[in-house]
């Protein structure tokens, strides 16, 4: 009787593990264990639903879509040249980008409701090298709920929303760097 109960328990456990790994629950569970609190005020998106795609133009006039970055960990940041907290955080984002850009990480900075010449001067002044696109009518910003600036989303390699925050962060802090490194390592699994 005990042996029969053990066999049933073993079979059920094996089946549950197989189902868990086969359906991607392993990845979902792993994502839930990520410590997003390494960056204060960064909130995990529990459902990790797909983020809306968009197409905007970069400073050279080239069309850029969010889906162009599938397969990478994306930091989507909404900003404006007149936003003082944006001015504070963007140099730390540049340093983060330089450290991880060749490891599957990209920052896409969406300039919202700004004069193009002011935004271009801002980019030049701060020597930003990550992709920047223009959302002059704030349609994409509103789609993502970027009512205040800066607003930042972390988006997984399949376009899934991982985390978001409203307000600035020190994106080159040890915690932020540890978080990005952990997310990139999860992507490899």
N, C-alpha and C positions, 0 to 999 in steps of 0.2 A: 504494500500500500504506500509506504513512504517512497519507495523507488518510483512508483507510478506518478506520484505527486512531483517528485524531483524532475522526472522526464517532461512532464507537462510544463513545469516552471522553466526548465531549460529551453524547451521548444518555444515557449511564449517569449522569453527573453531574447533568444536568437532572432525570432521573427520581428520583434519590436526594434531591435538594433538594425536589422536589415532595412526595415521600413523607414526608420529614422534617417539612415544614411542615403537610401535610394531616393527619397523624396526631397532631399535637400534640407531636411530639418537640421542636419548637422551644421550646415552653414548658417542657418537662421539662429540656432542656439549659440554658435560661436560669436555671431554678431552681437547678440544680447549680452555677452560677457565682456564686450569691449568697454573700457573705462573712459567714457566720454567726459567724465568730470575732471579729467586731466586738464581740460580747458574750461575754466569757470564760465558758467551760464550756457554752455553748449548742451543742448537737449537731444537725446536720441529720438529718432522717429520710429516708434515701436512697430508700425505696420510695414515699414520699408517698401512702400508702394512706389511704382515708377514715377519719376519726375517728368513734368511736361517738357517736351522738346520745344525748341525755338530756333529761329534763324535771325541773326542780326549782322551788321557789318562792322568790320574792324577799321582801324585808322586808315588803312590803304584802300578801303572800299570793298574788300573781299567779304563774301558771305561766309559766316561761321555759324554752324549749328551745334547744339549741345551734343547731339548724337555723333558728331565727328570725334568725340573723345571717349566713345565706348571702349571698354577694356582698360580704362585708367581710373584711378581714384581722382575725383574732381572736387576742387574747392570752388564753389560758385559764390562770388562776392558781389553784392550790389553796393555802389558807391557814387559819390559826386565830388567835384573839386572843391565845393564850398563846405563840405562836411569835415569839421575839425577832427572828430574821432577817426574818420577814414584816413586822414592825413597822418595820424599817429600810428595806425595799424598797418598801413600798406608797406612801409619799409620792412616790417617784420615778416610780412607775407612774401616779399621779394627774397629775403634770406631763406625762408622755408622752401620756396620754389627752387632756388639755386641748389639747395641740398638734395632735394628729392626729384627733380625734373627728369632725371635719367633712370628713375626707378619705378616709373609708372604713375607718376603724380603730375597733375596739371592744375593751375589756377586759371579760372575764367572770370575776369573782372567785368561786370556789366555796369557801365556808366549810365545813370538815370537822370533825366530831366536836367541836363547841363548844356551849357554852350559848348559847342565842339572845340572852339579855340581854347577855352579855359581848360577843358579836359585834356587836350593835347599838350598844353603847357604843363599841366600837373604831372602827366605821364613822363614828360621829358625831365622836369625838375627832380622827380623821385627816381629816375632811371629805372622805370619798371620794364621788365622784359617778358613777363608772362602775357598771355593773350588778353586783349581788351576789346570789348565790343560796345556799341552805342545803342541805347534804348531811349531815344529822345522823347518819345511819347509816354514812357513808363508803362507800356503794356505788359512787358515781361516782368517787370518789378511788381506790378499789381497781381499778376498771375501767381507769383511766388510769395505774395504777402509781405513784400519789402516796403512796409509803410514807414519805417524809420531806417535811417542809415547809420552805420553799415548793417547789412543783413547778410549772413553767410550760411550756406548749405554745404554739407559734405555728401557727395553722391558716389555710390559704388560703381564698379566696372560695368554692370548691366543697366545702369541708369536708375538704380534704386536709391531713394532718399535714406541716408543713414542718420544724419543729425542736422540741427539748425540752431542758429542763435541770432538774436537781435542785439546789436551793440558791438563795440570793439573788443579785440582780444590781442594779447601779445602772442602772435602766431609763431614766434621763434623761441618761446619759453621751453624749458626742458620738458614740461608736460605736453605741450602741443607737438613737439618733435617726437616724443614717445608715442603719442596717439597716432600720428601719421605713419610712423614706422610700423606700429602694430597693425593698422589697417592695410598697409601694403603687404605685410607678411600674411595676413588673412587672405588677401587676394590671390596669393600664390598657391594656397592650399586647394 
